[in-house]
Amino acid sequence: MNREQAQKKIEKLKNLLNQYSYEYYVLDQPTIPDSEYDQLYRELEQLEEQYPEFIADDSPTQRVGDKPLDFFQKVEHKVPMLSLSNAFNEQELKDFHRRVTQGLNEEVSYVCELKIDGLAVSLTYENGKFVRGATRGDGNVGEDITMNLRTIRSIPLTIKDKETLEVRGEAFMPHSSFLKLNEERVKNGEEPFANPRNAAAGSLRQLDPKIAAERHLDIFLYAVGEWENSQLTSHSARLEKLKELGFKTNPEWRKCSTIEEVIDFVEYWSKERPNLPYEIDGIVIKVDDLRQQEKLGFTAKSPRWAIAYKFPAEEAMTVLKDIELSV
Ligand SMILES: NC(=O)c1cc2c(=O)c3cc(F)ccc3oc2nc1N
């Protein structure tokens, strides 16, 4: 094969492997066996070795950097990454609803989402390419962990349109990865992680991306910082568009048009939680209409248009303990 054919073949293999990786890690619906993926991956590696000038930065072979960082750069969030205020019982949910309807003086509908118990991160894409990832930090300044986030296979290195946007989500460690990692650590005489959130945070704060890559982290995207030229008018439409673009969003979100529906959703998931393959510590309730969100605005540290209903903390540990005992 000549140079021109090699360049085309490298491009074709890269796109094919990225599509298969999207089906496996984002849709959880692989269409080819792992062995076929591995064979195509090896073919790409060999061609890239022969023609390094054709290696694309969104090639699957470029996900895991080979040199550790000495330190993390600081990153300023153009739109602050605030935190959610909490509700601990039904009455506090009703109080939230009353404040919202009084503040708006009009009908309101909500989006309810599972509150993933991981590490909040921001992902920036320019013309459809993943260019920077950062931790929340103090909300205004976070740490640049792009190298480590590139190792999360469910984070697309390029998205389906040449959009420029900054999205937020929760990086987390699924229960299966958490249990395997702790078994490893105990076997090596190391301290096991207390919970998946600490394990995810510890993994993303590694200066060596090869260690982060071994931790099999995952992510769900759930909010937007900035979105150039976006005409979308609701949070639910944004979640749908993010999914269309190739981002992994949590499938369990629901639109609720009354606070009773919100309470039903909370009650359902407080029972259903132990059957999830990842840790959640509550439910996030958000006003769906973006104009209404704008009208309600923010306090110094939290949006007035969202609240986190928190499940009682101790249960989270018993859930994991049960799983550990059953292993
Ligand atoms: N852990 C989560 O699963 C989760 C967290 C947040 C936030 O922290 C959050 C913070 C804001 F200032 C605004 C919206 C948010 O939406 C969120 N939505 C979620 N699903």
The ligand as an ORCA input file, in Angstrom:
! r2SCAN-3c Opt
* xyz 0 1
  N     -24.188     14.783     40.670
  C     -25.123     14.874     39.719
  O     -25.580     13.869     39.184
  C     -25.587     16.227     39.295
  C     -24.967     17.361     39.842
  C     -25.393     18.638     39.431
  C     -24.795     19.855     39.944
  O     -23.853     19.813     40.785
  C     -25.316     21.131     39.478
  C     -24.812     22.348     39.957
  C     -25.361     23.526     39.472
  F     -24.911     24.698     39.946
  C     -26.378     23.525     38.520
  C     -26.889     22.311     38.038
  C     -26.358     21.130     38.520
  O     -26.868     19.938     38.034
  C     -26.429     18.735     38.472
  N     -27.031     17.634     37.960
  C     -26.637     16.400     38.349
  N     -27.271     15.307     37.795
*
